[in-house]
Amino acid sequence: MKSGQTIMSYKVRVENPVIPGFNPDPNIIRVGDDYYVLVSTFEWMPGIRVYHSNDLVNWEHITDILTEQVQLKGNPENCSIWAPQISYCEDKFYVVYTNVRSTRVPFKDCHNYVITAPSIFGPWSEPIYLNSSGFDPSIFHDTNGKKWLLNVLWDYRMKTRNKSCGIVLQELCPETMQLIGEVYKIFDGTSLAKTEAPLIYKKEDYYYLLTAEGGTEKNHSVTVCRAKSIEGPYEVDPDGEVLTARDKTDSFLQCTGHGSLVEGVDNKWYMMYLCTRPIEKKYEILGREAAIQEVTWTEDGWLRMANLTTNSERYTNVITSKETKQMLTTDFTDDFSGQLKSEWNGRRRLPNKSWCNITKEKKLHIKSGESLQSAFDQSLLAIRQKDFIFKVTTKFEFCPKTFNQMTGLTIYLDEKNYLYAYLTKDEELGNVLRIMRSDNGNFELEKIKIPYSQDEVELKLECNYLDGQFFFFSKQEWKKLGEKQNLRNLSGGFTGAYIGISVQDLDAFSGNLAEFSYFSYEKME
């Protein structure tokens, strides 16, 4: 790690989370004056989102790493791309990640891969398979030239539901990127159990192993142990976990854990970690988000939060080399006047011209796909929900011929939990606006049918914490579409809600298309 000493420094007050919305498992690295954070993306494509900052205060999405290199179709919800880790050595970026194919108890079918690139923008190599013994891989580049892979070891024989039995380490050949030599089990975990997210940092005479323990929910914690040799034995911090909210039910940030470290300016160290902001202390609509906080090293060489507690901070201080202030902007608009904006994600398939294409007339054409519960070929284009109070509007043209053809606006957690306002065809009324919802797989088609004869359909969704209201535009005014919706079914905690546009043809798959004029997301508080 490089020191960032400067002549002038400034203290900037920052509000957490610094990267709001569904951005779990943040992993941070510094290369020169650039900071990069990678986050898990699960079933959303492109995979492995990258955020960039020059000051640790303001973060911008600059690229995504996985495009055509992965196949996610058929993967169950809450699986796929987990916990990417980035490292940099000898002018090359290394990223390791897990593709989780199943989490059905007692097994966890997961495969770990490594890819490399000369730049954060690529080109990225084809994935090289590493192992499948557990998830959350990371690479440590030792000062002696050796490279090591760490990952969770999963033991299906354990009687507990979470079957992580500790952390294993194995040497990685730098030429072939293949694992070689003995597998060392270096950490069994503490009594918090559910040991995950291993990262090694070397500082002075010690190798420091950071892990996440207690599970990624209310007992989530960051623990630290250290050793003089990378193979161990590792000594656990005698003061226990470094960061946790498990005993702080009133803390603004909950589920804090899965930390990674970076050195900033003036020799200040920081931890980037995940957190949640539950509504009514229960409903985590936004999923797991990314926060930052200063850490320090004690005289006897242990890591501590700079506030000398295990508390997270809603407002924290970051030292920068230039005067700046935090600019948290979450608004998003796409009028489809150029390339499709990079904020968009597809569900298990990459947004590309095979199913979504911007025309010369500045319209977005989306070819129809499968239903919102399909794990294969949905035509769903969506962005992260980043705020508790917001509105979304969109306008489209669509000519359904049967009840099996649909287009509309959705707020979506996964294949079992969503709300969908859409235009379809009714045998008696013609074109109608309807609402469907799925609550933990329990499907409900609301009785309301609103005849709609206009060529263009304009829909709006206004959300206020746990309530949502759909609207449609008719005769120069917005009118309510159905009753107020309960959004509690969109609280996954593990993942977060998305808002998007979708097209289905259950008669002929890609036999129809819709033409969208714009999409707008606006924070309202």
Buried (B, 14 or more C-beta within 10 A) or exposed (E): EEEBEBEEBBEBEBBBBBBBBBBBBBBBBBBEEEBBBBBBBBBBBBBBBBBBBBBBBBBEBBBBBBBEBBEBBEBBBBBBBBBBBBBBBEEEBBBBBBBBBEBEEEEBBBBBBBBBBEEBEBEBBEBBEBBBBBBBBBBBBBEEEBBBBBBBBBEEEEEEEBBBBBBBBBBBEBEEBEBEEEBBEBBEBBEBBBBBBBBBBBBEEBBBBBBBBBBBBBBBBBBBBBBEEBBBEBBBBEEBBBBBBBEBEEBBBBBBBBBBBBBBBBEBBBBBBBBBBBBEEEBBBBBBBBBBBBBEBEEEEBBBBBBEEBBBBBEBEBBBBEEBEBEBEBEBEBBBEEEBBEBBBBBBBBBBEEBBBBEEEEBBBBBBBBBBBBBEBBBBBBBBBBBBEBBBBBBBBBBBEBBBBBBBBBBBBBBBBBBBBBBBBBEEEEBBBBBBBBBEEEEEEBEEBBEBEEEEBBBBBBBBEBEBBBBBBBEEEBEEBBEEBEBBBBBBBBBBBBBBBBBBBBBEBBEBBBBBBBBBBBBEE
